Amino acid sequence: MSEHHISTDKTLLGVGGALLVLTILTAVVHYAHLPQPWSIIAAMFIAVLKASLVAMFFMNLFWDKRFNAMLLVSSVVFFLLLIGFTLLDTLFRLPPTPAF
Amino acid sequence: MANHSSSTSHSRFLQHHFVDAEQQFDAAKMGMWIFLVTEILFFGGLFAAYIVYRMLYPELFSMAAEELNVLWGTVNTVVLIGSSLTVAMAIKSAQKNQVKNIAINLGITLLLACIFMVIKYFEWEHKFHLGIFPGEAYSFEGIDHPKASIFFSLYYLMTGLHGIHVLIGMGLMIWLLKRSLQGDFNSEYYTPVEITGLYWHLVDIIWIFLYPLFYLIH
């Protein structure tokens, strides 16, 4: 199985270090108390960045067969469809049911 | 058959219905990815519930999140990232035939998973002490909001389901550790380490989202 990509220590430790820095960064941004829409946008942006690093370099999708990456992307697409259609309902209920 | 069995690099774990070890490895890995897709959609239902309730009661989420300890949430994030790193190191060790390092890295991963669960236990224990229970059992008076229990029901469901995944992961790590000490894994065969690693990284990714969604709200 010589054609499997073998990550170097440098890559793995670099990605681990980047994840650590981004974790500290997201906590710092939290304490900076950005105005409302921006604090959640910043937190989610950093979370997506961290998740992408894990998926690409720890889960090896960057070097792997594209099919596996396609599976991951398709699950995200269906997740967004789930949220999208749910919000089309719950955001436009007038008036919201009291017991909901 | 004589011709077949004399071919090179035959792992004793190669099952006869696969052409070669490479095909077996790829099939196992793709199977794991398909399982991970179902896991993402499984958690996705809870994330959708979270989004709906946060949009309905944004003020509740900022009030209730005060009860969560940002420091312990951050420590647990670092612990899980560290455990993902050691799993990746275990796979690298297997690929490089450094058989001893597989077990060492898996052992550290197991230890970090234990630390994560111990911290989680003390966080939950503290909330139970205050009367913060999920659903109807909620009896905490400290949050002035009629729907306060909704936040904590989501908190317990999502961190609880994640915690169950960590516990299952710990069981898998013990199994991998045992097998690696038996000398089952090397550069020719490490499929169980690889696909358990994928599972463990997904559990890490889910926590990467739970951390800002519950701890970092103001």
Contacts between the chains, C-beta under 8 A, distances in Angstrom:
chain1	res1	chain2	res2	distance
A	1	B	21	6.2
A	1	B	22	6.0
A	1	B	25	6.5
A	1	B	187	6.9
A	1	B	188	6.4
A	3	B	22	7.9
A	4	B	25	8.0
A	4	B	95	6.2
A	6	B	92	6.2
A	6	B	95	4.6
A	6	B	96	6.5
A	7	B	88	6.6
A	7	B	92	5.5
A	9	B	89	7.8
A	9	B	92	7.5
A	12	B	85	6.3
A	12	B	88	5.1
A	12	B	89	6.1
A	12	B	92	6.6
A	13	B	85	7.5
A	15	B	85	7.7
A	16	B	81	6.5
A	16	B	82	7.2
A	16	B	84	7.7
A	16	B	85	4.0
A	19	B	81	4.6
A	19	B	84	7.9
A	20	B	78	6.4
A	20	B	81	6.3
A	23	B	74	6.5
A	23	B	77	5.0
A	23	B	78	6.0
A	23	B	81	6.7
A	23	B	211	7.9
A	24	B	74	7.8
A	26	B	211	7.8
A	26	B	212	5.9
A	26	B	216	6.5
A	27	B	70	6.6
A	27	B	74	5.2
A	27	B	216	7.0
A	30	B	70	6.9
A	30	B	212	7.7
A	30	B	216	4.1
A	30	B	218	6.8
A	33	B	218	6.0
A	39	B	216	7.9
A	39	B	218	6.8
A	40	B	217	8.0
A	43	B	212	3.8
A	43	B	213	7.9
A	43	B	216	5.4
A	44	B	212	6.9
A	46	B	212	7.3
A	47	B	208	5.4
A	47	B	209	5.2
A	47	B	211	7.6
A	47	B	212	5.4
A	50	B	208	4.9
A	51	B	205	4.6
A	51	B	208	5.3
A	51	B	209	7.0
A	54	B	84	6.2
A	54	B	201	5.4
A	54	B	204	6.0
A	54	B	205	5.4
A	54	B	208	7.1
A	55	B	201	7.4
A	55	B	205	6.9
A	57	B	88	7.8
A	58	B	84	5.4
A	58	B	85	7.5
A	58	B	87	7.4
A	58	B	88	4.7
A	58	B	197	7.7
A	58	B	201	4.9
A	58	B	204	7.9
A	59	B	197	7.7
A	59	B	198	5.6
A	59	B	201	4.9
A	59	B	202	7.8
A	65	B	26	7.3
A	67	B	30	6.8
A	68	B	29	6.9
A	68	B	30	6.5
A	68	B	33	4.7
A	71	B	30	7.7
A	71	B	33	4.6
A	71	B	34	6.3
A	71	B	36	7.6
A	71	B	37	5.4
A	72	B	33	7.0
A	72	B	36	7.3
A	72	B	37	7.3
A	72	B	40	7.8
A	74	B	37	7.0
A	75	B	36	7.5
A	75	B	37	4.1
A	75	B	40	4.3
A	75	B	41	6.2
A	75	B	44	8.0
A	76	B	40	7.3
A	78	B	41	6.3
A	78	B	44	7.8
A	79	B	40	6.3
A	79	B	41	6.4
A	79	B	44	4.3
A	79	B	47	7.4
A	79	B	48	8.0
A	82	B	41	7.5
A	82	B	44	5.7
A	82	B	45	7.4
A	82	B	48	5.4
A	83	B	44	7.9
A	83	B	47	7.5
A	83	B	48	5.2
A	83	B	51	5.9
A	86	B	48	5.2
A	86	B	51	7.7
A	86	B	52	6.1
A	87	B	51	7.1
A	87	B	52	7.1
A	87	B	55	7.3
A	90	B	52	4.9
A	90	B	55	7.2
A	90	B	56	7.1
A	91	B	55	6.6
A	96	B	56	6.8
A	100	B	56	7.6
